[in-house]
């Protein structure tokens, strides 16, 4: 296990974290060596509302006997939420870790730290999580997602109704002196000229089947669909109009394309409705919908293309069959004591669902377990304020990255014996 301690003193000094939470964190920290195969806790300058693992994995070769050959690197996509108190950024971070830590570990690789009274891996301290690129961004970064067909293309949304697209290769990795605070212009701005909006956008998603197609939903209920490939005519054309839009009249909290279709997507809104749209339909609204009764903050469509999970404002979660969604949920449970901020199916295991909440927890559930109603596998309790987002690694089956309002970024992997006990 490898751990990096985040400095929580700044948040504690502000009085934002109560004594009970601080005590719970100390207990969690003490027990973490037994709970995780890997955990890295990091303190960011600003909180992030969004996190995503990039799909690549970089391997390394070293002639240093103290560096195991299993040292690999993943990249993470993060944003900032400064509320105008600083320059917001789109940031790419590099995470080094040992893929086969236990297999490569031997005494010769360890240095003894007399102050901490523990052994350390010197290579890890030289290869900490680091920021490898920052793009200055206009407004708070509400959400970031790379385009599946080309991860160098990154979409962002902000608190002023802007949906923008950056090509990270068009931006420098190093800020020049005097230009540290200059806003970097995006390559494209996606706009609805017929129905413009300046409301927050928290919901957007790239189409997994159709390259360049993206849909977004704003807090004034407008759902827009863009095609950045067909709408892009020249390098001087930096603004792209919608190819279709819907006016739902209620704030959109999440939106997602069905992964096996190029025309069908779902939205989740403040009224508690899950709505199914098909762009082939001549209808000005959804082709199917179901109202759950409480505000729906997040949705996730399983990679099997059939199961849909929704997370709600009072801490409940529902599972639907996409083929009969209007008939109601087929399963429901109550994993959190406060508002759910994100639900996300595991990218590989169809029965595994993750959920995060403002109750400071990220929970992993195996909904195939019949002996427990919520199928709880693991609860990550290291955050000291509400969790904003989390994501599954595409290269480590149980590795998760999570971000919270306490400025923390945690990357963690539950212990094998805990998951399979």
C-alpha positions in Angstrom: 0.0 0.0 0.0 1.2 3.5 -0.8 -0.3 6.6 1.0 0.4 10.3 0.6 -1.1 12.4 3.4 -3.2 15.4 2.4 -2.8 18.5 4.5 -6.2 19.1 6.0 -5.1 21.9 8.3 -6.3 24.8 6.1 -9.8 23.4 6.0 -9.8 22.7 9.7 -8.6 26.2 10.5 -11.6 27.6 8.6 -13.9 25.7 10.9 -15.5 23.9 8.0 -15.0 20.5 9.4 -16.6 19.5 12.7 -14.8 17.6 15.5 -16.7 14.4 14.9 -15.6 14.3 11.3 -12.0 15.1 12.2 -12.0 12.2 14.6 -13.6 9.9 12.1 -10.8 10.8 9.6 -8.1 10.0 12.2 -9.7 6.6 12.8 -10.0 6.0 9.1 -6.3 7.0 8.5 -5.2 4.6 11.3 -7.2 1.7 9.8 -6.4 2.4 6.1 -3.4 0.0 5.9 -5.8 -2.8 6.5 -8.6 -1.6 4.2 -6.7 -0.7 1.0 -4.2 -2.3 -1.4 -3.5 1.3 -2.5 -4.5 4.7 -1.3 -3.2 8.1 -2.1 -4.6 11.2 -0.5 -3.8 14.6 -2.0 -4.8 18.2 -1.1 -5.6 20.4 -4.1 -5.4 24.2 -4.1 -9.1 24.4 -5.0 -11.9 21.8 -4.8 -12.8 20.0 -8.0 -16.3 19.2 -9.0 -15.2 16.7 -11.6 -12.7 13.8 -12.1 -12.1 11.4 -14.9 -9.4 8.8 -15.6 -7.9 9.0 -19.0 -8.0 5.7 -21.0 -4.2 5.4 -21.5 -1.6 3.6 -19.3 2.1 4.4 -19.6 4.6 1.7 -18.6 8.2 2.4 -17.8 11.5 0.6 -17.8 14.3 1.4 -15.4 17.9 0.4 -14.8 17.5 1.4 -11.1 17.3 -1.8 -9.0 15.2 0.1 -6.5 12.5 0.9 -9.0 10.3 -2.2 -9.8 9.4 -2.7 -13.4 5.7 -2.5 -12.5 5.8 1.3 -12.1 3.1 2.6 -14.4 1.4 5.9 -15.0 -2.3 6.9 -15.4 -3.6 10.4 -16.1 -6.5 12.2 -14.5 -8.6 15.0 -15.7 -9.5 17.6 -13.0 -11.1 21.1 -12.8 -11.2 23.9 -10.3 -14.1 25.5 -8.4 -12.9 28.9 -7.2 -16.1 30.9 -7.2 -14.2 33.8 -8.8 -11.5 33.9 -6.1 -8.8 32.6 -8.5 -8.1 31.6 -12.1 -10.0 28.4 -12.9 -8.2 25.7 -14.8 -8.6 22.5 -16.7 -5.8 20.3 -15.4 -4.2 17.0 -16.4 -2.4 15.1 -13.6 -0.1 12.1 -13.9 -0.4 9.3 -11.3 2.5 6.9 -10.8 1.9 3.7 -8.9 3.1 0.1 -8.6 0.9 -2.3 -10.5 2.3 -5.4 -8.9 3.5 -3.9 -5.6 3.6 -7.0 -3.5 5.3 -9.1 -6.2 8.1 -6.6 -6.6 8.6 -5.6 -3.0 11.8 -6.6 -1.3 13.9 -5.3 1.6 16.5 -3.7 -0.7 13.9 -1.3 -2.1 13.1 0.1 1.3 14.6 3.1 3.1 14.0 3.5 6.8 12.6 6.9 8.0 13.7 7.4 11.6 11.3 10.2 12.2 8.2 8.3 11.1 9.6 4.9 12.4 8.6 3.3 9.2 10.0 2.0 5.9 9.5 3.9 2.7 10.0 3.4 -1.0 12.3 6.2 -2.2 11.1 5.9 -5.8 7.5 6.8 -4.8 8.5 10.1 -3.1 10.2 11.1 -6.4 7.2 10.1 -8.4 4.3 11.7 -6.7 1.1 12.7 -8.4 1.9 15.8 -10.4 0.2 18.4 -12.6 1.5 18.0 -16.2 -0.8 20.5 -17.9 -3.1 23.3 -17.0 -5.4 25.3 -19.3 -6.8 28.5 -17.9 -10.6 28.4 -18.0 -13.3 31.0 -18.1 -15.6 30.5 -15.0 -16.0 27.6 -12.6 -15.3 24.2 -14.1 -18.6 22.4 -13.5 -17.7 19.3 -15.5 -15.0 17.9 -17.8 -15.1 14.9 -20.1 -12.7 13.8 -22.9 -14.1 12.6 -26.2 -14.0 8.8 -26.3 -12.7 8.6 -29.8 -9.9 11.2 -29.2 -9.0 11.8 -25.5 -7.0 14.9 -26.5 -10.3 16.6 -27.2 -11.9 17.8 -23.9 -15.3 19.4 -23.3 -16.0 21.7 -20.3 -19.0 23.4 -18.9 -19.2 26.4 -16.6 -21.5 28.4 -14.4 -22.3 30.9 -17.1 -23.9 28.6 -19.6 -20.8 28.0 -21.7 -20.0 24.6 -23.2 -16.5 24.7 -24.7 -14.2 22.2 -26.4 -10.4 22.2 -26.0 -7.8 20.3 -27.9 -5.1 19.9 -25.2 -2.3 19.6 -27.9 -3.0 23.2 -28.9 -2.1 24.5 -25.4 1.3 24.7 -23.8 2.3 22.5 -20.9 4.2 25.4 -19.4 2.9 28.8 -18.5 5.2 31.7 -19.6 6.1 34.4 -17.2 3.5 37.1 -17.1 0.8 35.0 -18.8 0.0 32.8 -15.8 -3.5 34.4 -15.4 -4.5 34.8 -19.0 -7.6 32.8 -20.0 -6.8 30.2 -22.7 -9.3 30.4 -25.5 -11.1 27.1 -26.3 -10.9 25.7 -29.8 -14.7 25.6 -30.1 -17.7 27.2 -28.4 -20.9 25.3 -28.6 -23.9 27.6 -28.7 -27.7 27.5 -29.2 -28.3 30.6 -31.3 -32.0 30.1 -31.3 -32.3 29.7 -27.5 -29.2 31.0 -25.7 -28.7 30.4 -22.0 -26.5 31.7 -19.3 -27.5 29.1 -16.7 -25.2 26.5 -15.1 -24.4 23.4 -17.2 -23.7 20.4 -15.0 -24.8 17.8 -17.5 -23.2 16.8 -20.8 -22.0 13.6 -22.5 -20.1 12.6 -25.6 -21.7 10.0 -27.9 -19.8 6.7 -27.6 -20.9 5.6 -31.1 -20.9 8.8 -33.1 -17.6 10.7 -33.0 -17.9 14.4 -32.3 -21.6 14.3 -31.2 -22.3 15.7 -27.7 -25.4 16.6 -25.8 -25.7 19.0 -22.9 -28.4 20.0 -20.4 -28.6 23.3 -18.5 -30.3 24.3 -15.3 -33.0 26.2 -17.3 -34.1 22.9 -18.9 -32.6 23.3 -22.4 -31.1 20.1 -23.9 -28.8 20.8 -26.8 -27.2 18.4 -29.3 -24.1 19.3 -31.3 -21.9 17.7 -33.9 -18.5 19.3 -33.8 -17.3 17.4 -36.9 -20.1 18.2 -39.3 -20.5 21.7 -37.9 -16.8 22.6 -38.2 -16.0 24.3 -41.5 -12.7 26.0 -41.1 -10.0 26.8 -38.5 -11.5 30.3 -38.2 -14.9 28.8 -37.3 -14.8 28.7 -33.5 -18.6 28.6 -32.9 -20.8 25.7 -33.6 -24.6 25.8 -33.5 -27.0 23.0 -32.3 -28.3 20.4 -34.7 -31.3 19.8 -32.4 -32.6 21.0 -29.0 -35.4 20.3 -26.5 -36.9 22.7 -24.0 -37.9 20.5 -21.0 -38.7 23.4 -18.6 -36.9 21.9 -15.6 -33.2 21.9 -14.6 -31.1 19.1 -16.0 -28.7 17.5 -13.5 -27.3 14.7 -15.6 -27.4 13.3 -19.1 -26.0 10.3 -20.8 -26.0 8.6 -24.2 -27.0 4.9 -24.2 -23.5 3.3 -24.9 -24.9 0.9 -27.5 -26.8 3.5 -29.5 -25.9 6.6 -31.4 -29.4 8.3 -31.2 -30.7 7.5 -27.8 -29.9 9.3 -24.5 -31.4 9.8 -21.0 -31.7 12.9 -18.8 -32.2 13.3 -15.1 -33.8 16.4 -13.7 -34.8 18.4 -10.6 -38.4 17.2 -10.9 -37.3 13.6 -10.3 -37.9 12.5 -13.9 -35.8 10.2 -16.0 -36.5 11.0 -19.6 -35.6 8.9 -22.7 -34.9 10.8 -25.9 -34.4 9.5 -29.4 -33.0 12.0 -31.9 -34.7 10.1 -34.8 -38.1 10.8 -33.4 -40.1 13.8 -34.7 -41.3 14.5 -31.1 -40.3 17.7 -29.4 -40.0 15.8 -26.1 -39.0 12.4 -24.6 -40.2 9.1 -26.1 -40.5 7.6 -22.6 -40.2 8.9 -19.0 -40.7 8.0 -15.3 -41.0 10.3 -12.4 -39.4 9.0 -9.2 -40.8 11.7 -6.9 -37.5 13.1 -5.7 -34.9 15.2 -7.5 -32.7 13.0 -9.6 -29.1 14.2 -9.4 -27.3 11.5 -11.3 -27.8 8.6 -13.7 -25.6 5.9 -15.1 -26.3 3.5 -17.9 -24.7 0.1 -17.6 -22.3 -1.0 -20.4 -24.8 -3.8 -21.1 -27.0 -1.0 -22.5 -30.0 -2.2 -20.4 -29.6 -1.3 -16.7 -30.0 2.3 -15.6 -29.1 3.6 -12.1 -30.3 6.9 -10.7 -29.2 8.7 -7.5 -31.5 11.1 -5.7 -31.4 14.2 -3.4 -32.6 12.3 -0.3 -29.9 9.6 -0.6 -31.9 6.9 -2.4 -31.0 5.0 -5.6 -33.1 3.2 -8.2 -32.4 0.6 -10.8 -34.4 0.6 -14.0 -34.6 -1.7 -17.0 -34.2 0.7 -20.0 -36.6 -1.3 -22.0 -39.5 -0.8 -19.5 -38.4 2.4 -17.7 -41.8 4.0 -17.8 -43.2 1.1 -15.6 -40.9 2.2 -12.7 -37.8 0.8 -11.0 -37.1 -2.8 -10.7 -35.0 -2.3 -7.5 -34.4 0.5 -5.1 -32.3 1.0 -2.0 -31.1 3.9 0.3 -27.2 3.8 0.4 -26.7 7.4 1.7 -27.9 9.7 4.5 -27.7 12.8 2.3 -27.9 13.8 -1.3 -26.3 11.5 -3.9 -23.9 13.4 -6.1 -22.9 10.6 -8.5 -23.8 7.0 -9.4 -21.5 5.1 -11.8 -21.5 1.5 -13.0 -18.3 -0.4 -13.0 -16.9 -0.4 -16.6 -16.2 -4.1 -16.5 -18.4 -5.8 -13.9 -22.1 -5.4 -14.7 -23.4 -5.9 -11.2 -21.1 -3.4 -9.5 -22.3 0.2 -8.9 -20.5 3.0 -7.1 -22.2 6.0 -5.4 -21.0 9.2 -3.8 -22.8 11.7 -1.6 -22.7 14.9 0.3 -22.5 12.6 3.4 -18.8 12.4 2.7 -18.9 8.7 1.5 -18.2 6.8 -1.6 -19.8 3.3 -1.6 -19.3 0.3 -3.8 -22.2 -2.1 -4.2 -22.6 -5.5 -5.7 -26.2 -5.6 -6.7 -25.9 -9.3 -7.6 -25.6 -10.1 -3.9 -28.8 -11.5 -2.6 -27.9 -11.6 1.1 -27.8 -7.8 1.3 -30.4 -5.3 0.0 -27.8 -2.7 -1.0 -25.1 -5.3 -1.7 -22.6 -3.1 0.1 -19.0 -4.1 -0.7 -17.0 -1.2 0.5 -17.3 2.3 2.0 -14.6 4.9 1.5 -14.7 7.2 4.4 -11.6 9.3 4.0 -13.2 12.6 2.7 -14.0 15.2 5.3 -16.6 17.1 3.3 -19.1 16.2 0.6 -17.9 14.1 -2.3 -18.5 15.8 -5.7 -17.5 13.1 -8.2 -15.7 9.8 -8.6 -14.5 7.6 -11.5 -13.4 4.1 -12.1 -10.0 3.3 -13.5 -10.0 1.5 -16.9 -6.8 -0.4 -16.1 -7.2 -1.4 -12.4 -10.4 -3.2 -11.7 -11.0 -1.7 -8.3 -9.2 1.6 -8.5 -11.3 4.7 -7.9 -10.5 8.4 -7.9 -12.8 10.7 -5.9 -12.9 14.5 -5.3 -14.6 16.4 -2.5 -15.3 19.9 -1.2 -12.4 19.7 1.3 -10.1 20.2 -1.7 -9.1 16.5 -1.5 -8.3 14.1 -4.4 -8.2 10.5 -3.3 -7.1 7.6 -5.5 -7.8 4.3 -3.8 -8.1 0.5 -4.3 -9.9 -1.6 -1.6 -7.9 -4.5 -0.3 -8.6 -7.8 -2.1 -9.4 -9.6 1.2 -11.9 -6.9 2.1 -13.8 -7.1 -1.2 -13.9 -10.9 -1.2 -14.5 -11.6 2.5 
